[in-house]
């Protein structure tokens, strides 16, 4: 098992693309409309792109998935399970409400993920797993002088859909302080990792596989269709 930065993977992939003019990093999807023989994407800058198929690899908060649901709602409302589409406005501005209440896209765990440099006590090529009651750590070594670390903890209850929070930097620091003296190894505490971090983020860990991944000429892949985590807590 090898750990390295996401940006390192993106750089490797980008370097292998022969026509880099086709990679547009300044565009965001605003709407998608299926046609009889093609599909058109309109971006937030007003540009339009027409092709044979749209593949949404845009994460757990997928815009492509939302647009796919809107298109399905106009043509075949039964295509999307109401428990999954709860909280979504349709093209006619009708609000889809789950009955019974939404049980799709649950999150029971959260995680602080960080990258540190210059950590003493983590040997190259090692991975430390530390299991506690309701919280655990995964601490692998990385390339160069880097150490990656994951503090996974149980939130105490399961939240769903729009109730799943997005955390602030202050909330991350508060959680970190609660675990400041946790032992990673006999000579290394969590505070040693946190104080030497160059990047970190606190995020929830939703776990769900959507029932429908496509509609007509639109399809979702990756986290947009199946959000799965290895829960350690």
N, CA and C of each residue as an Amber inpcrd file, in Angstrom:
protein
   699
   0.8480000  -1.1870000   0.0000000   0.0000000   0.0000000   0.0000000
   0.8890000   1.2440000   0.0000000   0.6080000   2.1990000  -0.9010000
   1.4030000   3.4200000  -1.0250000   0.5120000   4.6310000  -0.8030000
   0.9390000   5.5570000   0.0340000   0.2340000   6.8110000   0.2630000
   1.0280000   7.9550000  -0.3510000   0.3310000   8.8220000  -1.0790000
   0.9530000  10.0480000  -1.5720000  -0.1350000  11.0750000  -1.8400000
   0.2630000  12.3330000  -2.0550000  -0.7000000  13.4200000  -2.2010000
  -1.5740000  13.2390000  -3.4300000  -2.8260000  13.6780000  -3.3180000
  -3.7320000  13.6710000  -4.4660000  -3.1430000  14.4910000  -5.6270000
  -2.5190000  15.6400000  -5.2810000  -1.9670000  16.5070000  -6.3200000
  -0.8620000  15.8020000  -7.0980000  -0.1480000  14.8810000  -6.4380000
   0.9050000  14.1310000  -7.1160000   0.3120000  13.2230000  -8.1840000
  -0.8120000  12.5700000  -7.8600000  -1.4970000  11.7240000  -8.8420000
  -2.0250000  12.5660000  -9.9970000  -2.6460000  13.7100000  -9.6720000
  -3.1850000  14.5790000 -10.7270000  -2.0670000  15.0440000 -11.6560000
  -0.9200000  15.3540000 -11.0790000   0.2150000  15.8130000 -11.8820000
   0.6820000  14.7240000 -12.8460000   0.7590000  13.4800000 -12.3530000
   1.1710000  12.3570000 -13.2040000   0.1830000  12.1750000 -14.3580000
  -1.1210000  12.2060000 -14.0410000  -2.1420000  12.0280000 -15.0710000
  -2.1040000  13.1750000 -16.0860000  -1.9740000  14.4000000 -15.5750000
  -1.9740000  15.5740000 -16.4500000  -0.7800000  15.5570000 -17.4010000
   0.3690000  15.1390000 -16.9000000   1.5710000  15.1040000 -17.7380000
   1.4210000  14.1440000 -18.9110000   0.5330000  13.1480000 -18.7900000
   0.3600000  12.1500000 -19.8480000  -0.7110000  12.5480000 -20.8660000
  -1.4380000  13.6340000 -20.6080000  -2.4750000  14.0690000 -21.5470000
  -1.8140000  14.7520000 -22.7360000  -2.1030000  14.2790000 -23.9370000
  -1.4560000  14.8300000 -25.1210000  -2.0270000  16.1990000 -25.4990000
  -3.3510000  16.3490000 -25.4150000  -3.9830000  17.6260000 -25.7620000
  -4.4950000  18.2880000 -24.4910000  -3.6460000  19.0840000 -23.8560000
  -3.9950000  19.7110000 -22.5760000  -5.0060000  20.8430000 -22.7160000
  -5.2540000  21.2910000 -23.9500000  -6.2410000  22.3570000 -24.1640000
  -7.6520000  21.8830000 -23.8400000  -7.8420000  20.5760000 -23.7540000
  -9.1640000  20.0270000 -23.4730000  -9.4470000  19.9210000 -21.9750000
  -8.4710000  20.2640000 -21.1470000  -8.6650000  20.2810000 -19.6950000
  -9.0020000  21.7060000 -19.2830000 -10.2390000  21.9190000 -18.8370000
 -10.7230000  23.2600000 -18.5010000 -10.9380000  23.3450000 -16.9930000
 -10.0910000  24.0790000 -16.3030000 -10.1750000  24.1610000 -14.8430000
 -10.9510000  25.3840000 -14.3720000 -11.3840000  26.2360000 -15.3120000
 -12.0810000  27.4700000 -14.9240000 -13.5690000  27.4090000 -15.2250000
 -14.1050000  26.1940000 -15.4200000 -15.5140000  26.0200000 -15.7390000
 -16.2020000  25.2020000 -14.6500000 -17.4570000  25.5550000 -14.3380000
 -18.2590000  24.8100000 -13.3770000 -19.6200000  24.5220000 -13.9860000
 -20.1180000  23.3080000 -13.7990000 -21.3910000  22.9130000 -14.3890000
 -22.5450000  23.6610000 -13.7250000 -23.4100000  24.2360000 -14.5660000
 -24.6190000  24.8850000 -14.0590000 -25.8610000  24.0710000 -14.3720000
 -25.9470000  23.5410000 -15.6130000 -27.1120000  22.7320000 -15.9860000
 -26.7220000  21.7480000 -17.0790000 -27.4940000  20.6780000 -17.1720000
 -27.2770000  19.6490000 -18.1910000 -28.6310000  19.2830000 -18.7730000
 -28.7210000  19.2230000 -20.0970000 -29.9760000  18.8730000 -20.7460000
 -29.7540000  17.7620000 -21.7730000 -30.5550000  16.6970000 -21.6380000
 -30.5110000  15.5950000 -22.5910000 -31.2500000  15.9650000 -23.8590000
 -30.6820000  15.6050000 -25.0140000 -31.3610000  15.7480000 -26.2890000
 -31.6740000  14.3870000 -26.8670000 -32.2690000  14.3810000 -28.0510000
 -32.6240000  13.1070000 -28.6850000 -31.3780000  12.3200000 -29.0770000
 -30.3130000  13.0170000 -29.4730000 -29.1150000  12.3220000 -29.9340000
 -27.8370000  12.8650000 -29.3000000 -27.9580000  13.7790000 -28.3310000
 -26.7780000  14.3190000 -27.6710000 -27.1600000  14.8900000 -26.3160000
 -26.1930000  15.4360000 -25.6180000 -26.4260000  16.0480000 -24.3120000
 -25.5920000  17.3230000 -24.2380000 -26.1550000  18.3760000 -23.6340000
 -25.4950000  19.6860000 -23.5850000 -25.2750000  20.1200000 -22.1440000
 -24.0520000  20.5360000 -21.8740000 -23.6820000  21.0700000 -20.5650000
 -23.5160000  22.5740000 -20.6810000 -24.1880000  23.3180000 -19.8180000
 -24.0090000  24.7650000 -19.7240000 -23.2590000  25.0720000 -18.4340000
 -22.2120000  25.8880000 -18.5280000 -21.3980000  26.2030000 -17.3590000
 -21.8400000  27.5250000 -16.7460000 -21.2790000  27.8210000 -15.5870000
 -21.6360000  29.0490000 -14.8710000 -21.1510000  30.2970000 -15.5980000
 -20.2470000  30.1380000 -16.5690000 -19.7920000  31.2800000 -17.3680000
 -20.6100000  31.4440000 -18.6410000 -21.5920000  30.5570000 -18.8530000
 -22.4490000  30.6450000 -20.0250000 -21.9850000  29.8250000 -21.2130000
 -20.8450000  29.1630000 -21.1160000 -20.3620000  28.3320000 -22.2220000
 -21.1770000  27.0480000 -22.3110000 -21.3310000  26.5400000 -23.5240000
 -22.0780000  25.3090000 -23.7600000 -21.1780000  24.2830000 -24.4210000
 -21.2840000  23.0380000 -23.9590000 -20.5200000  21.9320000 -24.5100000
 -21.4920000  20.8080000 -24.8380000 -21.4580000  20.3220000 -26.0700000
 -22.3700000  19.2580000 -26.5130000 -21.5740000  18.0130000 -26.8600000
 -22.0580000  16.8600000 -26.4050000 -21.3780000  15.5990000 -26.6760000
 -22.3390000  14.4300000 -26.6460000 -21.7750000  13.2370000 -26.6230000
 -22.5890000  12.0220000 -26.6330000 -23.0090000  11.5910000 -25.2320000
 -22.1620000  11.8940000 -24.2410000 -22.4400000  11.4470000 -22.8890000
 -21.7390000  12.3780000 -21.9060000 -22.3340000  12.5490000 -20.7350000
 -21.7190000  13.3170000 -19.6500000 -21.3900000  12.3640000 -18.5150000
 -20.1380000  12.3650000 -18.0870000 -19.6910000  11.5360000 -16.9760000
 -19.4030000  12.4560000 -15.7950000 -20.1610000  12.2880000 -14.7230000
 -19.9840000  13.1100000 -13.5340000 -19.0750000  12.4360000 -12.5260000
 -17.8440000  12.9360000 -12.4330000 -16.8960000  12.4550000 -11.4210000
 -16.6360000  13.5960000 -10.4550000 -17.7260000  14.2250000 -10.0000000
 -17.6150000  15.4850000  -9.2580000 -17.9740000  15.3490000  -7.7810000
 -17.7470000  14.1790000  -7.2080000 -17.7630000  14.0340000  -5.7630000
 -19.1230000  13.8620000  -5.1200000 -19.0900000  13.8040000  -3.7820000
 -20.2880000  13.4970000  -3.0080000 -21.3680000  14.5600000  -3.1840000
 -20.9800000  15.8110000  -3.3900000 -21.9520000  16.8840000  -3.6040000
 -22.1210000  17.1410000  -5.1010000 -22.3160000  16.0810000  -5.8510000
 -22.2860000  16.1040000  -7.3140000 -23.3760000  16.9750000  -7.9450000
 -22.9420000  17.9560000  -8.7320000 -23.8790000  18.7580000  -9.5220000
 -24.4640000  17.9240000 -10.6540000 -23.6310000  17.0630000 -11.2370000
 -24.1120000  16.2030000 -12.3300000 -25.2250000  15.2940000 -11.8270000
 -25.0820000  14.7510000 -10.6290000 -26.1410000  13.8910000 -10.0810000
 -27.4280000  14.6790000  -9.8670000 -27.3250000  15.9040000  -9.3550000
 -28.5090000  16.7390000  -9.1750000 -29.1950000  17.0150000 -10.5070000
 -28.4070000  17.3220000 -11.5360000 -28.9840000  17.5750000 -12.8630000
 -29.5910000  16.3090000 -13.4540000 -28.9630000  15.1810000 -13.2010000
 -29.4880000  13.8950000 -13.6700000 -30.8500000  13.6350000 -13.0400000
 -30.9710000  13.9240000 -11.7340000 -32.2550000  13.7450000 -11.0520000
 -33.3180000  14.6750000 -11.6220000 -32.9530000  15.9180000 -11.9290000
 -33.9160000  16.8660000 -12.4950000 -34.4430000  16.3770000 -13.8430000
 -33.5410000  15.8640000 -14.6720000 -33.9590000  15.3350000 -15.9730000
 -34.8650000  14.1230000 -15.8000000 -34.5190000  13.2470000 -14.8680000
 -35.3470000  12.0660000 -14.6200000 -36.7170000  12.4570000 -14.0910000
 -36.7830000  13.4760000 -13.2460000 -38.0470000  13.9170000 -12.6620000
 -39.0170000  14.3830000 -13.7330000 -38.5110000  15.0040000 -14.7980000
 -39.3700000  15.4880000 -15.8870000 -39.9140000  14.3520000 -16.7440000
 -39.1440000  13.2810000 -16.8900000 -39.4890000  12.2230000 -17.8340000
 -40.0200000  10.9750000 -17.1400000 -39.3760000  10.5810000 -16.0360000
 -39.7600000   9.3650000 -15.3180000 -39.5440000   9.5880000 -13.8270000
 -40.5210000  10.1810000 -13.1200000 -40.3570000  10.5020000 -11.6960000
 -40.0470000   9.2940000 -10.8180000 -40.4000000   8.0940000 -11.2680000
 -40.1490000   6.9090000 -10.4670000 -38.6930000   6.4590000 -10.5280000
 -37.8990000   7.0930000 -11.3890000 -36.5100000   6.6580000 -11.5830000
 -35.6690000   6.8470000 -10.3190000 -35.9260000   7.9370000  -9.5850000
 -35.1420000   8.2580000  -8.4010000 -35.9430000   7.9200000  -7.1450000
 -35.3200000   7.1970000  -6.2160000 -35.9370000   6.8900000  -4.9350000
 -36.1280000   8.1900000  -4.1590000 -37.3550000   8.5090000  -3.7090000
 -37.5890000   9.7610000  -2.9730000 -36.7020000   9.9280000  -1.7510000
 -36.3100000   8.8250000  -1.1060000 -35.4580000   8.9300000   0.0740000
 -34.0650000   9.4180000  -0.2770000 -33.6630000   9.2360000  -1.5500000
 -32.3700000   9.7350000  -1.9970000 -32.4630000  11.1790000  -2.4700000
 -33.5790000  11.5440000  -3.0710000 -33.7200000  12.8600000  -3.6820000
 -34.2910000  13.9040000  -2.7440000 -34.5230000  13.5500000  -1.4900000
 -35.0790000  14.4940000  -0.5370000 -34.2380000  15.7590000  -0.4750000
 -34.9270000  16.9030000  -0.4600000 -34.2130000  18.1700000  -0.3850000
 -33.8410000  18.7360000  -1.7320000 -34.3160000  18.1440000  -2.8290000
 -33.9580000  18.6070000  -4.1610000 -35.1460000  19.2940000  -4.8230000
 -34.9070000  20.4460000  -5.4400000 -35.9310000  21.1270000  -6.2060000
 -35.9920000  20.5400000  -7.6090000 -37.1890000  20.3240000  -8.1020000
 -37.3630000  19.8350000  -9.4600000 -37.3760000  21.0050000 -10.4260000
 -37.4430000  20.6910000 -11.7150000 -37.4520000  21.7380000 -12.7310000
 -38.7010000  22.6060000 -12.6250000 -39.7710000  22.0540000 -12.0570000
 -41.0100000  22.8280000 -11.8990000 -41.0710000  23.5130000 -10.5360000
 -39.9370000  23.4570000  -9.8110000 -39.8050000  24.1060000  -8.5090000
 -40.6310000  23.4180000  -7.4160000 -41.0730000  22.2000000  -7.7050000
 -41.7490000  21.4160000  -6.6650000 -40.6820000  20.7910000  -5.7730000
 -40.9500000  20.7000000  -4.5030000 -39.9560000  20.1980000  -3.5530000
 -40.2120000  18.7360000  -3.2720000 -39.2070000  17.9070000  -3.4770000
 -39.3410000  16.4770000  -3.2220000 -39.0910000  16.2170000  -1.7460000
 -40.0480000  15.6310000  -1.0680000 -39.9030000  15.3050000   0.3470000
 -39.9860000  13.7960000   0.5210000 -39.0930000  13.2660000   1.3250000
 -39.1000000  11.8260000   1.5420000 -40.1950000  11.4510000   2.5310000
 -40.9260000  10.3950000   2.2310000 -41.9440000   9.8830000   3.1320000
 -41.8790000   8.3540000   3.0520000 -41.2850000   7.7100000   4.0400000
 -40.8330000   8.2280000   5.3440000 -39.5920000   9.0970000   5.2190000
 -39.1580000   9.7480000   6.3320000 -38.0170000  10.6640000   6.2810000
 -36.7880000  10.0330000   5.6430000 -35.9850000  10.8920000   5.0800000
 -34.8290000  10.4520000   4.3160000 -33.8860000   9.5830000   5.1430000
 -33.4910000   8.4340000   4.5750000 -32.5240000   7.5640000   5.2040000
 -31.3560000   7.2860000   4.2610000 -31.2660000   8.0530000   3.1910000
 -30.1720000   7.9040000   2.2460000 -29.0140000   8.8030000   2.6600000
 -27.8240000   8.4290000   2.2500000 -26.5860000   9.1420000   2.5180000
 -26.3830000   9.3860000   4.0160000 -26.1650000   8.3280000   4.7840000
 -25.9260000   8.5000000   6.2190000 -24.4540000   8.7780000   6.5160000
 -24.1970000   9.4630000   7.6140000 -22.8390000   9.6800000   8.0950000
 -22.8190000   9.4970000   9.6080000 -22.0150000   8.5550000  10.0780000
 -21.8680000   8.2940000  11.5030000 -20.4930000   8.7360000  11.9990000
 -19.5370000   8.8100000  11.0910000 -18.1640000   9.1160000  11.4530000
 -17.6980000  10.4210000  10.8220000 -16.7290000  11.0420000  11.4750000
 -16.0140000  12.1850000  10.9170000 -14.5250000  11.9020000  10.9990000
 -13.7350000  12.7210000  10.3090000 -12.3000000  12.4680000  10.2520000
 -11.5350000  13.7770000  10.0990000 -10.4580000  13.9250000  10.8710000
  -9.4710000  14.9550000  10.5640000  -8.3630000  14.2730000   9.7750000
  -8.1550000  14.7370000   8.5480000  -7.0700000  14.2210000   7.7100000
  -5.9900000  15.2810000   7.6270000  -4.7360000  14.8660000   7.8180000
  -3.6580000  15.8350000   7.7770000  -2.4050000  15.3070000   7.1100000
  -1.5700000  16.2480000   6.6810000  -0.2520000  15.9480000   6.1260000
   0.7610000  16.7120000   6.9660000   1.7440000  16.0130000   7.4990000
   2.7760000  16.6370000   8.3290000   4.1500000  16.3930000   7.7160000
   5.0910000  17.2420000   8.0970000   6.4710000  17.0930000   7.6470000
   7.3990000  17.1320000   8.8450000   8.4780000  16.3440000   8.7540000
   9.4870000  16.3590000   9.8040000   9.0860000  15.6570000  11.0800000
   8.1430000  14.7210000  11.0080000   7.7030000  14.0020000  12.2100000
   8.7640000  12.9860000  12.6200000   9.1540000  13.0290000  13.8680000
  10.1180000  12.0740000  14.4020000   9.3680000  10.8940000  15.0300000
   9.7790000   9.6880000  14.6470000   9.1710000   8.5050000  15.2420000
   8.3260000   7.6870000  14.2840000   8.1300000   8.1720000  13.0350000
   7.4240000   7.3960000  12.0090000   8.4410000   6.9670000  10.9590000
   8.7830000   5.7080000  10.9510000   9.7940000   5.2160000  10.0250000
   9.2310000   5.1060000   8.6090000  10.1220000   5.2280000   7.6310000
   9.7060000   5.0960000   6.2370000   9.1700000   3.6920000   5.9790000
   8.0890000   3.6340000   5.1840000   7.5220000   2.3490000   4.8120000
   6.6670000   1.7070000   5.8790000   6.2680000   2.4870000   6.9010000
   5.4400000   1.9290000   7.9710000   4.0450000   2.5270000   7.9520000
   3.1050000   1.8040000   8.5510000   1.7320000   2.2600000   8.7070000
   1.2720000   1.8740000  10.1070000   0.8900000   2.8610000  10.8940000
   0.4450000   2.6170000  12.2620000  -1.0820000   2.7000000  12.3290000
  -1.7040000   1.6720000  12.8830000  -3.1450000   1.6640000  13.1460000
  -3.3420000   1.6460000  14.6490000  -4.0800000   2.6170000  15.1720000
  -4.2950000   2.7460000  16.6070000  -5.8010000   2.7250000  16.8580000
  -6.2890000   1.7220000  17.5770000  -7.7110000   1.5410000  17.7890000
  -8.1010000   1.8750000  19.2210000  -9.0960000   2.7350000  19.3800000
  -9.6220000   3.1140000  20.6750000 -11.1480000   2.9830000  20.6470000
 -11.7880000   3.2560000  21.7590000 -13.2450000   3.2120000  21.8020000
 -13.8050000   4.4970000  21.2110000 -14.4920000   4.3710000  20.0800000
 -15.1550000   5.4750000  19.3800000 -14.2100000   6.3880000  18.5950000
 -12.9140000   6.1450000  18.6250000 -12.0030000   6.8980000  17.7570000
 -10.7550000   6.0690000  17.4970000 -10.1590000   6.2800000  16.3170000
  -8.9850000   5.5120000  15.9290000  -8.0980000   6.3480000  15.0100000
  -6.8830000   5.8530000  14.7970000  -5.9100000   6.5480000  13.9460000
  -5.3620000   5.6150000  12.8780000  -5.0690000   6.2120000  11.7280000
  -4.2900000   5.5610000  10.6850000  -3.1740000   6.5360000  10.3400000
  -1.9110000   6.1020000  10.5050000  -0.7740000   7.0050000  10.3170000
   0.2720000   6.3210000   9.4340000   0.2150000   6.5240000   8.1280000
   1.2250000   5.9590000   7.2240000   2.3100000   6.9840000   6.8890000
   3.5030000   6.4800000   6.6020000   4.5640000   7.3470000   6.1150000
   4.3090000   7.6660000   4.6480000   4.8390000   8.8000000   4.1850000
   4.6610000   9.2230000   2.8020000   5.9830000   9.4640000   2.1250000
   5.9470000   9.9980000   0.9120000   7.2010000  10.2660000   0.1940000
   7.9800000  11.4020000   0.8520000   9.2980000  11.3600000   0.6850000
  10.1230000  12.4150000   1.2530000  10.0260000  12.4330000   2.7630000
   9.7460000  13.6050000   3.3030000   9.6850000  13.7860000   4.7510000
   8.2480000  13.8400000   5.2560000   7.3070000  13.3330000   4.4750000
   5.8940000  13.4960000   4.7980000   5.3320000  12.3230000   5.6000000
   4.3760000  12.6730000   6.4570000   3.5790000  11.6840000   7.1800000
   2.1160000  12.0550000   7.0110000   1.3000000  11.0890000   6.6280000
  -0.1390000  11.3030000   6.5160000  -0.8050000  10.7390000   7.7640000
  -1.9110000  11.3360000   8.1780000  -2.5950000  10.8230000   9.3590000
  -4.0990000  11.0740000   9.2710000  -4.8320000  10.1470000   9.8460000
  -6.2930000  10.1940000   9.8600000  -6.7590000   9.9590000  11.2910000
  -7.4860000  10.9070000  11.8500000  -8.1640000  10.7260000  13.1350000
  -9.6420000  10.5420000  12.8350000 -10.1150000   9.3130000  12.9520000
 -11.5070000   8.9710000  12.6500000 -12.2600000   8.8020000  13.9630000
 -13.4260000   9.4530000  14.0790000 -14.1710000   9.3520000  15.3300000
 -15.6700000   9.2600000  15.0750000 -16.3440000   8.5810000  15.9890000
 -17.7960000   8.4180000  15.9220000 -18.4670000   9.6960000  16.4280000
 -19.4170000  10.2430000  15.6560000 -20.0820000  11.4910000  16.0320000
 -21.1410000  11.2980000  17.1130000 -21.4180000  10.0400000  17.4750000
 -22.3980000   9.7740000  18.5200000 -23.8010000   9.5570000  18.0120000
 -24.0480000   9.8840000  16.7550000 -25.3380000   9.6410000  16.1290000
 -25.1530000   9.6420000  14.6230000 -26.1240000   9.1050000  13.9240000
 -26.0820000   9.0650000  12.4610000 -26.9110000  10.2100000  11.9000000
 -26.2970000  11.0000000  11.0170000 -26.9700000  12.1140000  10.3580000
 -27.2000000  11.7590000   8.8910000 -28.1980000  12.4150000   8.2840000
 -28.5790000  12.0650000   6.9150000 -28.6570000  13.3000000   6.0220000
 -28.2160000  13.1110000   4.7760000 -28.4330000  14.1160000   3.7370000
 -28.0340000  15.5260000   4.1140000 -28.9950000  16.4400000   4.0140000
 -28.7280000  17.8520000   4.2480000 -28.3900000  18.1630000   5.7010000
 -28.6230000  17.2160000   6.6230000 -28.2910000  17.4280000   8.0310000
 -26.8160000  17.1500000   8.3340000 -26.0990000  16.5690000   7.3750000
 -24.6750000  16.2830000   7.5660000 -23.9070000  17.6010000   7.5370000
 -23.1540000  17.9100000   8.5900000 -22.5240000  19.2330000   8.6810000
 -21.2640000  19.3530000   7.8400000 -20.8980000  20.6120000   7.5830000
 -19.5780000  20.9410000   7.0480000 -18.8710000  21.7560000   8.1220000
 -17.6770000  21.3260000   8.5020000 -17.0190000  21.8740000   9.6770000
 -16.1370000  23.0690000   9.3480000 -15.9980000  23.9450000  10.3250000
 -15.1270000  25.1070000  10.2030000 -13.7350000  24.7580000  10.7260000
 -12.7850000  25.6530000  10.4790000 -11.4290000  25.4550000  10.9820000
 -11.4170000  25.4780000  12.5080000 -12.2540000  26.3280000  13.1070000
 -12.3360000  26.3960000  14.5710000 -12.8420000  25.0820000  15.1480000
 -13.8090000  24.4440000  14.4860000 -14.3300000  23.1630000  14.9620000
 -13.2660000  22.0740000  14.8480000 -12.4700000  22.1360000  13.7730000
 -11.3710000  21.1800000  13.6320000 -10.3820000  21.3120000  14.7910000
 -10.0060000  22.5480000  15.1230000  -9.0500000  22.7750000  16.1990000
  -9.6050000  22.3010000  17.5400000 -10.8960000  22.4610000  17.7410000
 -11.5190000  22.0170000  18.9890000 -11.4380000  20.5000000  19.1230000
 -11.7040000  19.7680000  18.0360000 -11.5950000  18.3120000  18.0640000
 -10.1440000  17.8980000  18.2980000  -9.2270000  18.5880000  17.6370000
  -7.8030000  18.2670000  17.8030000  -7.3760000  18.4190000  19.2600000
  -7.8320000  19.4710000  19.9220000  -7.4640000  19.6950000  21.3190000
  -7.9790000  18.5820000  22.2270000  -9.1500000  18.0330000  21.8860000
  -9.7070000  16.9310000  22.6830000  -8.8060000  15.6980000  22.6330000
  -8.0470000  15.5630000  21.5390000  -7.2040000  14.3770000  21.3440000
  -5.7190000  14.7100000  21.4420000  -5.4050000  15.8540000  21.9850000
  -4.0450000  16.3930000  21.9670000  -3.0090000  15.4110000  22.5170000
  -3.3520000  14.6940000  23.5810000  -2.3810000  13.8170000  24.2560000
  -2.5280000  12.3490000  23.8900000  -3.3290000  12.0430000  22.8600000
  -3.4780000  10.6470000  22.4270000  -2.1270000  10.0840000  21.9860000
  -1.8610000   8.8390000  22.3460000  -0.6260000   8.1790000  21.9570000
  -0.7760000   7.5050000  20.5900000   0.1800000   7.7950000  19.7040000
   0.2610000   7.1030000  18.4110000   1.2610000   5.9690000  18.5200000
   2.4080000   6.2740000  19.1000000   3.4360000   5.2870000  19.4460000
   3.8720000   5.6080000  20.8720000   4.7050000   4.7650000  21.4800000
   5.1700000   5.0690000  22.8440000   5.8780000   6.4210000  22.9610000
   6.4070000   6.9330000  21.8410000   7.1520000   8.2010000  21.8960000
   6.4910000   9.3230000  21.1060000   5.3110000   9.0700000  20.5150000
   4.6820000  10.0590000  19.6380000   3.2340000  10.2880000  20.0430000
   2.8570000  11.5560000  20.2230000   1.4860000  11.9210000  20.5250000
   0.8310000  12.5600000  19.3090000  -0.5050000  12.6210000  19.3400000
  -1.2250000  13.2730000  18.2530000  -0.8000000  14.7350000  18.1110000
  -0.5190000  15.3930000  19.2310000  -0.0930000  16.7960000  19.1790000
   1.1720000  16.9740000  18.3510000   2.0500000  15.9670000  18.3450000
   3.2730000  16.0450000  17.5360000   2.9340000  16.0690000  16.0490000
   1.9160000  15.3100000  15.6700000   1.4740000  15.3130000  14.2670000
   0.8260000  16.6420000  13.9090000  -0.0500000  17.1100000  14.7990000
  -0.8350000  18.3110000  14.4860000   0.0430000  19.5600000  14.4430000
   1.0010000  19.6570000  15.3370000   1.8550000  20.8390000  15.3850000
   2.7960000  20.9200000  14.1820000   3.0670000  19.7920000  13.5400000
   3.9590000  19.7840000  12.3770000   3.2140000  19.6790000  11.0530000
   1.8870000  19.8800000  11.0770000   1.0900000  19.7220000   9.8570000
   1.3240000  20.8800000   8.8850000   1.2290000  20.5450000   7.5990000
   1.2500000  21.5700000   6.5500000  -0.1350000  21.7100000   5.9190000
  -1.0310000  20.7670000   6.2200000  -2.4080000  20.8360000   5.7250000
  -3.2630000  19.8950000   6.5560000  -4.5310000  20.2920000   6.7580000
  -5.4590000  19.4210000   7.4720000  -6.8880000  19.8660000   7.1760000
  -7.8240000  18.9470000   7.3710000  -9.2370000  19.2690000   7.1660000
 -10.0850000  18.3180000   8.0040000 -11.1620000  18.8420000   8.5760000
 -12.1370000  18.0260000   9.2900000 -13.3550000  17.8490000   8.4020000
 -13.7250000  16.6110000   8.1530000 -14.8560000  16.3370000   7.2680000
 -15.6350000  15.1300000   7.7700000 -16.9110000  15.0910000   7.4390000
 -17.7190000  13.9090000   7.7490000 -17.4050000  12.8010000   6.7450000
 -17.8040000  11.5780000   7.0960000 -17.5380000  10.4210000   6.2450000
 -18.8540000   9.7330000   5.8770000 -19.6100000  10.3150000   4.9390000
 -20.8410000   9.6440000   4.5000000 -20.5210000   8.2940000   3.8670000
 -21.4220000   7.3530000   4.0170000 -21.2480000   6.0220000   3.4400000
 -22.5580000   5.6120000   2.7760000 -22.5360000   5.5380000   1.4420000
 -23.7840000   5.2090000   0.7480000 -23.4920000   4.8200000  -0.7000000
 -24.2970000   3.9150000  -1.2230000 -24.2570000   3.5570000  -2.6420000
 -25.6110000   3.9180000  -3.2420000 -25.6340000   4.8820000  -4.1650000
 -26.8920000   5.3000000  -4.7790000 -27.4530000   4.1760000  -5.6550000
 -28.7740000   4.0920000  -5.6960000 -29.4320000   2.9910000  -6.3940000
 -29.3480000   3.1480000  -7.9120000 -29.3970000   4.3920000  -8.3990000
 -29.3130000   4.6330000  -9.8540000 -28.1240000   5.5410000 -10.1210000
 -27.2510000   5.0840000 -10.9900000 -26.0390000   5.8330000 -11.3000000
 -26.1340000   6.5670000 -12.6350000 -27.2250000   6.3710000 -13.3850000
 -27.2950000   6.9590000 -14.7220000 -28.7370000   7.3080000 -15.0610000
 -28.8820000   8.1730000 -16.0580000 -30.1750000   8.4150000 -16.6870000
 -29.9050000   8.9410000 -18.0860000 -30.4300000   8.2110000 -19.0860000
 -30.2140000   8.5440000 -20.4890000 -28.7260000   8.7560000 -20.7760000
 -28.3160000   9.9790000 -21.1400000 -26.9280000  10.2180000 -21.5370000
 -26.0580000  10.7760000 -20.4020000 -26.5050000  10.5990000 -19.1730000
 -25.7590000  11.1040000 -18.0200000 -25.4300000   9.9410000 -17.0900000
 -24.1970000   9.9460000 -16.5670000 -23.7780000   8.8900000 -15.6640000
 -22.8520000   9.4810000 -14.6030000 -22.9090000   8.9290000 -13.3940000
 -22.0140000   9.3430000 -12.3220000 -21.0660000   8.2060000 -11.9760000
 -19.8540000   8.5590000 -11.5540000 -18.8680000   7.5660000 -11.1420000
 -18.1750000   8.0680000  -9.8740000 -17.4410000   7.1770000  -9.2310000
 -16.6900000   7.5650000  -8.0410000 -17.5910000   7.9570000  -6.8890000
 -17.1520000   8.9580000  -6.0990000 -17.9100000   9.3840000  -4.9230000
 -19.2940000   9.9000000  -5.2860000 -19.5120000  10.3420000  -6.5030000
 -20.8150000  10.8250000  -6.9190000 -21.8540000   9.7180000  -6.9630000
 -21.4060000   8.4710000  -7.0220000 -22.3300000   7.3450000  -7.1000000
 -22.1960000   6.3740000  -5.9330000 -21.0130000   6.2640000  -5.3750000
 -20.8290000   5.3280000  -4.2520000 -19.7560000   5.8790000  -3.3120000
 -20.2070000   6.3800000  -2.1670000 -19.3020000   6.9660000  -1.1840000
 -19.0430000   5.9210000  -0.1030000 -17.8460000   5.3820000  -0.0880000
 -17.5310000   4.3020000   0.8350000 -16.2390000   4.6460000   1.5760000
 -16.2310000   4.4130000   2.8860000 -15.0420000   4.6430000   3.7010000
 -14.7550000   3.4050000   4.5280000 -13.5020000   3.2380000   4.8730000
 -13.1040000   2.2020000   5.8200000 -13.2070000   2.8090000   7.2130000
 -14.2660000   2.4790000   7.9280000 -14.4780000   3.0660000   9.2560000
 -13.5940000   2.3440000  10.2740000 -12.7840000   3.1180000  10.9820000
 -11.8540000   2.5510000  11.9350000 -12.3020000   2.7330000  13.3830000
 -13.3680000   3.5190000  13.6060000 -13.7480000   3.8330000  14.9770000
 -14.8730000   2.9250000  15.4520000
